[in-house]
Amino acid sequence: MTVERTWLRLLSAYKTPVRYFLVVLCGYSVDFLIYSFLVANGLAIYGANVAGFLVGSVVNVLLIRRFVFPESRFSLAVDLRLSFMSNVAMFGLGMLLLWALVVLVNMNPYVAKVIANGVTFLFNYLIRKFLFRRKRPLVF
């Protein structure tokens, strides 16, 4: 393997997580804006979290398919369904973390939202990377 090819593989390995982070940051911004607006207007944090999550999830799937993993194994309709199914567990984890941080730790609900989403970000990336992306042979 040439030095150039080795560097290209290393750069490629880092570009995908960075692109994923930037794309998910857009979807998360939509999620957080909806959450913040609803909480500021008196909706319980759990209802606001559901609303933000649903809209943010659709935005994420569309952006991830376009900019991060364009070679999906599935059609858009199947990808959306499977994404929602896989995100149910992550949503449950995020909701549990949100509850624990706000109720048990008495943390600010906005800070708690950021922390809960950070944890679920990592798990969602790993799920998308290993289950949704089309398998390609390794090239050395």
Stockholm file with secondary structure:
# STOCKHOLM 1.0

chainA/1-140         MTVERTWLRLLSAYKTPVRYFLVVLCGYSVDFLIYSFLVANGLAIYGANVAGFLVGSVVNVLLIRRFVFPESRFSLAVDLRLSFMSNVAMFGLGMLLLWALVVLVNMNPYVAKVIANGVTFLFNYLIRKFLFRRKRPLVF
#=GR chainA/1-140 SS CCHHHHHHHHHHHHHHHHHHHHHHHHHHHHHHHHHHHHHHTTCCHHHHHHHHHHHHHHHHHHHHHHHTCCSBSSCHHHHHHHHHHHHHHHHHHHHHHHHIIIIISCCCHHHHHHHHHHHHHHHHHHHIIIIIBCCCCCCC
#=GC SS_cons         CCHHHHHHHHHHHHHHHHHHHHHHHHHHHHHHHHHHHHHHTTCCHHHHHHHHHHHHHHHHHHHHHHHTCCSBSSCHHHHHHHHHHHHHHHHHHHHHHHHIIIIISCCCHHHHHHHHHHHHHHHHHHHIIIIIBCCCCCCC
//
